[in-house]
């Protein structure tokens, strides 16, 4: 599977589920990346930031 090239954050899904009594996980299928944490908001915000960082890297790479 090739890396996505979209610079639109809305093209990336963020799936969140409760793992157990003490944790949550966020997953982005397009980037095949998972983040684990103790709070829903924690993993949601961390994944959103991961997606934004990925997009910024794409833009920087395109300018090179």
Phi, psi and omega per residue, in radians:
X1 nan 2.297 -3.130
X2 -1.478 2.757 3.131
X3 -1.211 2.474 3.078
X4 -1.182 2.629 -3.110
X5 -2.064 0.093 -3.126
X6 -1.239 2.428 3.063
X7 -1.816 0.220 3.081
X8 -1.679 1.995 -3.118
X9 -1.028 -0.433 -3.141
X10 -1.251 -0.178 3.105
X11 -1.472 -0.035 -3.106
X12 -1.976 2.141 3.113
X13 -1.420 2.548 3.009
X14 -2.183 1.961 -3.134
X15 -1.820 2.294 -3.115
X16 -2.191 2.386 3.078
X17 -2.479 2.706 3.074
X18 -1.441 2.206 -3.107
X19 -1.481 -0.758 -3.134
X20 -2.846 -2.894 -3.114
X21 -1.090 -0.436 -3.017
X22 -2.044 0.221 -3.067
X23 -2.780 2.810 3.097
X24 -2.275 2.820 3.065
X25 -2.400 2.413 3.028
X26 -1.987 2.430 -3.102
X27 -2.352 2.385 3.038
X28 -1.987 1.840 -3.088
X29 -1.086 -0.608 -3.122
X30 -1.127 -0.605 -3.137
X31 -1.745 -0.083 -3.117
X32 0.881 0.913 -3.084
X33 -2.297 2.386 3.120
X34 -2.146 2.478 3.065
X35 -2.207 2.301 3.132
X36 -1.924 2.579 3.110
X37 -2.873 -3.083 -3.056
X38 -1.694 -0.205 -3.112
X39 -2.356 2.565 3.141
X40 -0.980 -0.884 -3.117
X41 -1.085 -0.663 -3.142
X42 -1.020 -0.893 -3.094
X43 -1.272 -0.582 3.107
X44 -1.115 -0.861 -3.135
X45 -1.154 -0.683 3.124
X46 -1.109 -0.697 3.139
X47 -1.243 -0.690 3.085
X48 -1.047 -0.731 3.119
X49 -1.156 -0.671 3.102
X50 -1.056 -0.768 3.126
X51 -1.114 -0.785 3.133
X52 -1.107 -0.692 3.084
X53 -1.112 -0.697 3.107
X54 -1.075 -0.777 -3.141
X55 -1.116 -0.728 3.107
X56 -1.090 -0.664 3.095
X57 -1.138 -0.682 3.083
X58 -1.077 -0.777 -3.140
X59 -1.112 -0.733 3.130
X60 -1.123 -0.699 3.133
X61 -1.137 -0.659 -3.136
X62 -1.198 -0.492 -3.135
X63 -1.427 -0.269 -3.112
X64 -1.317 nan nan
